[in-house]
Amino acid sequence: MKPSIELIRLIAVILIVFTHTKNELEYGIAYVIVEQIPPYGTAILSIISGYLYFEVSRHKQNLFFKKIKSLLIPYLIANMVVLILVLFVYYILGYNPLNRLSFDLSLITEGLFSLNSAPINPPTYFIRDIFVIFSIIALVTQKEFKTLFVILPFLLFGTLILRLDVAFLFLIGVLYSKYHNKIDKKTLIITSVILSVILGFFYVDFLKFPIAFLIFILLIDIQIKFYNTGRFSYLLHLYHSPIIVISYPILTTFIEDPILKIVAQIAMALLLVYVFFLVTKKYDFLKILSGGR
């Protein structure tokens, strides 16, 4: 794995952590940093996923089985952990922590399997969509008909891909990997900048596409020495949201400043996931939580 990939992925996941902090910001530089820039994290991860598929995964056999191990199992565990916590808090402590799901069958159909909406651990919708994309690829390229057990339920009873922008940017990553040696990189950079300026004036909602691509191509080929952060990044993606939800009420009792409150939430997520990361490094069987990373 290129060190630059590790760096880009870590940056993207930390941006996603920013996205899920609780705050009262409505304007200013802090609002831009916390609310407007972080959504680019998922866009960057989508491009990376497509790039790595074409560079690495497409050359491997049993793609579907490998993605069950690296995507589906960590996704299910992360959402089951949150589901169990929610049920405990509701039935034992008498507090309802849900703001969009109900205590009925939807806790399973939507909260766990995410048929039509983000799961109970919201950031993991990305992993759900990427797994579906890989299932489709395995069906088409490797004739893995077992993938129909995944694809058909979503087609018949839900939504195949929750966020089409994830699929679009995945494709951009694939195309970049396939053709980057045939296209001058400066041309891609200039094109991305021009598109960013145009969309910034007329279609702000689509601005993240060229910006995310620009960040990706600027960093992908840099020569650096960097730690292998794949496991930590994945665990941070999977578990930062429940950590923030649980720690926020505690932090608010000690911190009043809104900016410090945001910083504390991010620091708490990074710290606790790092401790969790160290535990998973010590006990090999816990690698299942990060898909074998």
N, C-alpha and C positions, 0 to 999 in steps of 0.2 A: 504494500500500500504506500503510495506517495505520501511523504510527510505533509505536503501541501493539502492533500485531501483531509488528513487528520485535523489540520488547522482550520480549514474552511468549515468542516463539519462541527467542530467545537464552537466556532463563532456563531454558526447558524442556530445551534441548540441553545446557546446562552441568550440569543435574541428571542427565541421562543419562550424562554423563562421570563424575560421582561414582559412578554405579551400577557402572561397570566398573573401578574402581580395585581393586587387590589389597590386602587388609588382614587383620589378625587380630583385629579388634574383635568383641566378643561382647555388650557392654552399655554403658550410659552415654549421655551426650548425643552424643558423637562417633559412636557406633553409630547413633543415631537419624538424625543428619544425613547420614551416609554410606550407610547401608543402607536405612532405612525411608522417608525423604522422597524421595530421588531417583527411585524408580519412578513418581512422579507426573508426571515429565517427559514420558514417552511418552503418558500419559493426556491431558496438556495439548495435546501436538502433534496427537493424534487429533481433539480438539475443534476446534482451529485449522483442520485440513484440511477438516473438514466445513463449517465456517463459510466458509472461502475458496471452497470449491466452490460454495456457494449464492450467495455475493456476487459471484464473479468467473467461475469456470470454466464454470458452466452456460450462460453467455451466449455462449460461444465455440464455433465449429465445429471439426471435426477434433479432438475432445477426446482420442481415443485416441492419435493421432499426437503431440500435444503432450505427453502423459504418457509416451510412449516416450522423448521427448527429455529431459524434466525429471526422470523417475523411473527408468525402466528402464535407460537407458544409464549414468547415474552409479552405479546399483546394481551393474551388471555389472562396470564398471571397478573399483570399490572392492573387490569380491570377487575379481576376477581378480588384482589386485595382491597381495592377501593370499595367494591360492592359489599364485602364483608364488614368493612369499617362503617359504612353507611347504615347497614342493617343493625349493627351493634349500637350505634349512637341513637338510632330511632327506637328500637324495641327495648333497649336496656336503660338508656339515659333519657328517653322521651323527647329527643330533639330531632327535628326534621331538617337535615342539611341540604336537601335537594331543592333546586330552583327551576328545574325544567322537566324532570322525570317524576313519575308517581310510583307509589308502593303497590304495584300490580305486575302483571306479566311484562309490561314494558321495561322493567328493570333487567329482564333477560333479553328480550327481543331488541331493545334499543340500547340499554345500558351496557350489556355485554357483547351482543353480536352486531350492534350498530347497523340495523337493517336500513334505516332511513335517516338517521341523524348521528351526530357525534356520540361516542360511548360515554359511560359514566366518568371515565378518566379522559376528558376532552382532547388533550393534545395527541392522544394515540389514534385519532381518526386518520392521521397521516399514515401510520403503520398499517392500518386496516386497508386504506386505498392502495398503498404500494403492494401489499400482499395480493389484492385482487388483480392489479396490473400484472404482477408476475405470474399469477394463475392463468390469465389470458395468454400471456406470452408462452408459458409452458404448454398450453393446449395447442397453440398454433404452430410452434416451432419444434416441439418434442412429442406431439401427439399424446400428451398426458391427460387421458380422459378422466382420470380421478379428479381433476380440477373442476369438473362439472358439479361435483358435490359442493363446491364453494360458489361457483358462478351462478348456477341455476336458482338457488334460493334467493340471491340478491336480485336476479332478473325477475323472478316471479312474485316475490313478496316485498321487495324493497328497492333500493337504489344501488345500481352496480358500482358506481364511483361517486362518492359524496361531493368531492371537489374536482371538477373537470380541469381546473388550473394545475392541479398536481399531475394529471395525466399529460397535459400540454407541455409542462416544463420537463417532465420525464423524457418526453419525445425530443425536446430541445437538447437535453443532455446526450441522448443517443446520437442525434445528428451531429453534434459538436465532436463527439468521439470519432464518428465515422469520417467526417470531412475536414477536421481541423488542419490536417497536413496539406490540404488542397486550397485552403483559403488563408490569405494573409491576415495575421492576427490584428495588425493595426487597423485593417478594414473593419473587422468585427468590433473593435473598440470604438472607432469613430461612429459606426452605424448605431451602436448601443447608446452612445452619448447623444446623438441627434434624436433618436427615438425617445430618449428620456426627456429631452427638452420639449419636444412636441407634445408628448403625453402629459408632461407636467403642466402645460398650459390648457390642454383641451380634454384629456381623458385621464385624470389623476388616478382613478380606480385601477388602471392598467399599468401604472408607472412601475410597479414592482417587477414586472416581467423583464424589461431591459436593464433595470438597476441590478436585479439579482444575477442576471446573465453577465453583466459587466463585472460585478464583484467576483464571480466565478472565474472568468477568463483572465482577470488581472492576477489572481492568486494561484491558479491551478499549476502553473509552470515555474513558480518561484523556487529557487534552490535554498532550502533551509534544513536545519536539523530540528526535529520536533518529536516530542514524546508520542508513543502510541496511545492515543486517548479514546480509541473506539469504544471500549467498554464503558468508560466513565461517561462519554457523550450519550451513549444509548441509555444508560441508567438515568442520567439527568433528564433526558427526553421523557422517559417512562414515568418517573416518580416525582418530578418537581411540583406538579400541580397539587397532588394531595398533601405534600409537605407544606406548600404555601397556604392551602385552605386550613390545615390544622394549626399552623403556627401563627396565622394572622391575628386571631382574637387575643392570643397571648402577647404578641408584639405591640398591639394597640394599647394595652394596659400600661406599657412602659415608655412608649414613644408617641409623641404628639406631632412632631414635624413631619409633613407629608413626604418630603424627599427622603428623609432618614428612614421613614417607614418602608419605602420602596426598596432602598438599599438593604435594609435589614431582611426583608423577604427574600431578596435574591441571594444574600450572603447565607441565610439559613438553608435555602435549597441547595446551594453549592456545597456547604459544609456537611450537611447530613447525607447527601448523595455521595460525597467523597468518603465518608466513614463507611457507608454501605458498600462502596466500591472496594475499599480495603478488605472488608469482610468477605466479599465474593472472590477476591484474589487469594485469600487464605484458604478457603474451602472450595476445592475444585468443582464439586457437584453443583455449586451455586452459579456456575457459568450458564446454566440453563436460563437464568433470569435475563441474561444479556445475549441470548441467542448463540451461545458458544464463543462469544468474543472473549 
